[in-house]
Amino acid sequence: MDQKGPIIENVEKSTNDYIAQNRFKFFALLVLMVAISVAFVLYTHANAGYVAIFFLIACLFIYSYVQSKIEHKFVQQFGASIGFDYAPTGDMSSVDGKLFKTGHGQKIYDVLSSVRNERDSRVYSFQFTIGYGKGSHTYNMTVFETTFQNEMPDIMLVSRGSVFSAGIVQLFDKSEHIELEGDFNNYFTLRVPKGYETEAYQIFTPDIMADLIDKAKELCFEFNAHKLYIYSSGSITTREKFQAIFDLADWLDDLFSRNTRAINVPAASAGQ
């Protein structure tokens, strides 16, 4: 695929356009795959229905392959537009939030990194799988990460509207749940380690709670040691949405940094 192609605004549209522009090449590939499947049926005397199944699998594989390539390029282009460096994969040992320990098969990919507001920042995709076999389900998230100088307790704010809400809440002991004032609890669940309630009240002041309800009620947040993680469900596949969520995460990063400057817990206690 051409690495110097046009700017990708929408991954799905660009995928469809690319396949349409190269339809003869993909058609020939499908014909080859069908021929192979027909030969397999004739040789093994298998059910002829396998040809149709193989054809559908081949179509899905081709589409997914092209879409994946375009999505990688899309993230790379977006990173360049905001001054971030791109790496195709990331090291799981570089993250330590509770969500990163969920399920199995965890991986970080399409990593954008830079320094913003004098703090190391990254944006990346995170994938993990819950369950095994036919009952398994693979989830994707977009994560915005900022590194603070001071140590933070492991505080997590879970959006009740997130598809991961129930699973994330189970990662914390029930005794770690505290409620804040007003209708904030209708939108978020707050989990705080025992003994760090004061820090939570210091971070989630009334003005911040109002801003979160108004602008970020679909996002989840975790403070862990030196880092703030902002989790957005699913992959972001349009430039307009990516820019909007990036701007929101950047604004939230600055918002939280003002309320966390005075917090500095012992390193041994931060991740508890």
C-alpha positions as CSV (number, residue, x, y, z in Angstrom):
1,M,0.0,0.0,0.0
2,D,1.3,3.4,-0.9
3,Q,2.8,5.1,2.1
4,K,2.6,8.5,0.5
5,G,-1.1,8.4,-0.4
6,P,-3.8,10.9,0.3
7,I,-4.7,12.1,3.8
8,I,-7.0,9.6,5.4
9,E,-10.1,11.2,7.0
10,N,-12.2,8.1,7.5
11,V,-10.7,4.6,7.8
12,E,-13.8,2.8,6.6
13,K,-14.3,5.1,3.6
14,S,-10.6,4.8,2.6
15,T,-10.8,1.0,2.9
16,N,-13.8,0.8,0.6
17,D,-12.2,3.3,-1.9
18,Y,-8.9,1.4,-1.9
19,I,-10.6,-2.0,-2.6
20,A,-12.8,-0.4,-5.3
21,Q,-9.7,1.1,-7.0
22,N,-8.0,-2.2,-6.9
23,R,-11.0,-4.4,-7.5
24,F,-9.5,-6.4,-10.4
25,K,-6.5,-7.4,-8.3
26,F,-8.7,-8.4,-5.4
27,F,-11.2,-10.2,-7.7
28,A,-8.3,-12.3,-9.1
29,L,-7.2,-13.1,-5.6
30,L,-10.7,-14.3,-4.7
31,V,-11.0,-16.4,-7.8
32,L,-7.7,-18.0,-6.9
33,M,-8.9,-18.7,-3.4
34,V,-12.2,-20.2,-4.6
35,A,-10.3,-22.4,-7.1
36,I,-8.2,-23.7,-4.2
37,S,-11.3,-24.4,-2.1
38,V,-13.0,-26.2,-5.0
39,A,-9.9,-28.3,-5.4
40,F,-9.9,-29.1,-1.7
41,V,-13.6,-30.2,-1.9
42,L,-13.0,-32.4,-4.9
43,Y,-9.8,-34.0,-3.4
44,T,-11.3,-34.7,0.0
45,H,-14.9,-35.2,-1.0
46,A,-15.9,-32.6,1.6
47,N,-19.3,-30.9,1.6
48,A,-19.6,-28.4,-1.3
49,G,-20.9,-25.8,1.2
50,Y,-17.3,-25.4,2.2
51,V,-16.7,-23.4,-1.0
52,A,-19.2,-20.7,0.1
53,I,-17.8,-20.6,3.6
54,F,-14.2,-20.3,2.3
55,F,-15.3,-17.5,0.0
56,L,-16.9,-15.5,2.8
57,I,-13.8,-16.1,5.0
58,A,-11.6,-14.9,2.2
59,C,-13.7,-11.8,1.7
60,L,-13.6,-10.9,5.4
61,F,-9.8,-11.6,5.6
62,I,-9.1,-9.4,2.6
63,Y,-11.2,-6.5,3.9
64,S,-9.8,-6.8,7.5
65,Y,-6.2,-6.9,6.1
66,V,-6.7,-3.8,4.0
67,Q,-8.6,-2.0,6.8
68,S,-5.8,-2.8,9.3
69,K,-3.1,-1.4,7.0
70,I,-5.1,1.8,6.4
71,E,-5.8,2.2,10.1
72,H,-2.1,2.0,10.9
73,K,-1.4,4.6,8.3
74,F,-4.3,6.8,9.6
75,V,-2.8,6.9,13.1
76,Q,0.7,7.6,11.7
77,Q,-0.7,10.5,9.7
78,F,-2.6,11.9,12.6
79,G,0.4,11.7,14.9
80,A,2.5,13.6,12.3
81,S,-0.2,16.3,12.2
82,I,0.0,16.9,15.9
83,G,3.8,16.5,16.2
84,F,3.9,13.0,17.8
85,D,6.3,10.3,16.9
86,Y,4.8,6.9,15.7
87,A,5.8,3.4,16.6
88,P,3.8,0.3,15.4
89,T,3.9,-1.5,18.8
90,G,4.5,-0.7,22.5
91,D,5.9,-2.6,25.5
92,M,3.3,-3.9,28.0
93,S,5.9,-3.5,30.8
94,S,5.6,0.3,30.2
95,V,2.0,0.4,31.6
96,D,0.8,-0.5,35.1
97,G,-2.9,0.4,35.4
98,K,-5.4,-2.2,36.5
99,L,-7.1,-2.4,33.2
100,F,-3.9,-3.5,31.5
101,K,-4.0,-6.6,33.7
102,T,-7.5,-7.5,32.5
103,G,-8.0,-10.7,30.5
104,H,-5.2,-12.2,28.3
105,G,-3.5,-11.5,25.0
106,Q,-2.9,-7.9,25.9
107,K,-1.0,-5.8,23.4
108,I,-0.3,-2.1,22.7
109,Y,0.0,-0.9,19.2
110,D,-0.1,2.3,17.0
111,V,1.8,4.3,19.6
112,L,2.1,8.1,19.4
113,S,4.5,9.8,21.8
114,S,5.7,13.3,22.5
115,V,6.2,15.8,25.3
116,R,3.3,18.2,25.9
117,N,3.0,20.7,28.7
118,E,6.5,19.5,29.8
119,R,5.1,16.0,30.5
120,D,5.7,12.8,28.6
121,S,2.5,11.9,26.7
122,R,1.4,8.9,24.6
123,V,-1.7,7.9,22.7
124,Y,-2.1,4.2,21.7
125,S,-4.5,1.4,21.0
126,F,-4.8,-1.4,23.6
127,Q,-6.3,-4.8,22.9
128,F,-7.2,-7.6,25.3
129,T,-9.4,-10.7,25.3
130,I,-11.9,-11.9,27.9
131,G,-12.7,-15.7,28.0
132,Y,-11.5,-18.5,25.8
133,G,-12.8,-20.4,22.8
134,K,-16.2,-19.6,21.4
135,G,-17.1,-17.6,24.5
136,S,-14.2,-15.2,24.1
137,H,-14.4,-11.6,23.2
138,T,-11.7,-9.2,22.1
139,Y,-11.9,-5.6,23.1
140,N,-10.1,-2.5,21.8
141,M,-9.5,0.8,23.6
142,T,-7.8,4.0,22.8
143,V,-5.6,5.2,25.7
144,F,-4.3,8.7,26.4
145,E,-1.4,8.6,28.9
146,T,0.4,11.4,30.7
147,T,3.3,11.1,33.1
148,F,3.3,13.4,36.2
149,Q,6.3,14.1,38.4
150,N,4.5,13.2,41.6
151,E,3.3,9.8,42.8
152,M,-0.5,9.1,42.9
153,P,-2.6,6.5,44.6
154,D,-4.4,4.0,42.3
155,I,-7.6,5.9,41.8
156,M,-10.0,4.9,39.1
157,L,-13.1,6.8,37.8
158,V,-15.3,4.5,35.7
159,S,-17.9,5.8,33.3
160,R,-21.2,4.0,33.8
161,G,-21.7,4.4,30.1
162,S,-18.6,2.4,29.2
163,V,-18.9,-1.1,27.8
164,F,-16.2,-2.1,30.3
165,S,-17.9,-0.6,33.3
166,A,-18.9,-3.8,35.1
167,G,-15.5,-5.5,34.4
168,I,-13.4,-2.6,35.5
169,V,-15.4,-2.1,38.8
170,Q,-14.7,-5.8,39.6
171,L,-11.0,-5.1,39.6
172,F,-11.4,-3.1,42.8
173,D,-12.4,-4.3,46.3
174,K,-16.0,-3.2,47.1
175,S,-14.7,-1.3,50.1
176,E,-12.8,1.0,47.8
177,H,-16.0,2.6,46.5
178,I,-16.8,6.2,47.6
179,E,-19.5,8.5,46.5
180,L,-19.2,12.2,45.6
181,E,-21.8,14.9,45.9
182,G,-24.6,15.7,43.6
183,D,-25.6,13.5,40.6
184,F,-22.0,12.7,39.8
185,N,-22.6,9.1,40.9
186,N,-25.2,8.6,38.2
187,Y,-22.5,9.0,35.6
188,F,-19.3,7.6,37.2
189,T,-18.2,5.0,39.8
190,L,-15.2,6.1,41.8
191,R,-12.8,3.5,43.3
192,V,-10.2,4.7,45.8
193,P,-7.8,2.7,48.0
194,K,-8.5,2.9,51.7
195,G,-6.7,5.8,53.3
196,Y,-6.7,8.0,50.2
197,E,-10.2,9.4,50.3
198,T,-8.8,12.9,50.9
199,E,-6.7,12.8,47.7
200,A,-9.8,11.8,45.7
201,Y,-11.8,14.7,47.1
202,Q,-8.8,16.9,46.3
203,I,-8.8,15.8,42.6
204,F,-12.5,15.6,42.0
205,T,-13.6,19.0,43.0
206,P,-17.2,20.3,42.2
207,D,-16.0,22.2,39.1
208,I,-14.1,19.2,37.7
209,M,-17.1,16.9,38.4
210,A,-19.3,19.3,36.4
211,D,-16.8,19.4,33.6
212,L,-16.6,15.6,33.4
213,I,-20.4,15.2,33.3
214,D,-20.6,17.8,30.6
215,K,-17.7,16.8,28.4
216,A,-16.3,13.3,29.3
217,K,-19.0,11.1,30.7
218,E,-18.2,8.3,28.2
219,L,-14.5,8.1,29.3
220,C,-12.8,6.3,32.1
221,F,-9.8,7.6,34.1
222,E,-7.1,6.0,36.2
223,F,-4.3,7.6,38.3
224,N,-1.6,5.1,38.9
225,A,1.8,6.0,40.3
226,H,3.2,8.7,38.1
227,K,0.6,8.3,35.3
228,L,-2.8,9.3,34.3
229,Y,-4.6,7.0,31.9
230,I,-7.7,8.2,30.0
231,Y,-9.6,5.2,28.4
232,S,-11.9,5.6,25.4
233,S,-13.9,2.5,24.3
234,G,-13.1,1.2,20.8
235,S,-10.8,2.3,18.0
236,I,-11.0,5.8,16.6
237,T,-11.3,5.7,12.9
238,T,-12.1,9.2,11.8
239,R,-9.8,12.2,11.9
240,E,-12.6,14.5,13.2
241,K,-13.3,12.2,16.2
242,F,-9.6,11.6,16.9
243,Q,-8.9,15.3,16.9
244,A,-11.9,16.0,19.2
245,I,-11.0,13.3,21.7
246,F,-7.3,14.2,21.6
247,D,-8.2,17.9,22.3
248,L,-10.5,16.7,25.1
249,A,-7.9,14.5,26.7
250,D,-5.3,17.3,26.4
251,W,-7.7,19.6,28.2
252,L,-8.5,17.0,30.9
253,D,-4.8,16.4,31.4
254,D,-4.2,20.1,32.1
255,L,-7.3,20.2,34.3
256,F,-6.2,17.3,36.5
257,S,-2.6,18.4,36.7
258,R,-3.6,21.5,38.6
259,N,-5.4,19.4,41.3
260,T,-2.7,16.8,41.6
261,R,0.3,19.0,42.1
262,A,0.1,18.9,45.9
263,I,-0.4,15.1,46.0
264,N,2.6,12.9,46.5
265,V,2.2,9.6,48.2
266,P,5.0,7.1,49.0
267,A,6.0,5.1,46.0
268,A,5.3,1.8,47.8
269,S,1.7,2.9,48.4
270,A,0.9,4.5,45.1
271,G,0.0,1.3,43.3
272,Q,-1.9,-0.3,46.1
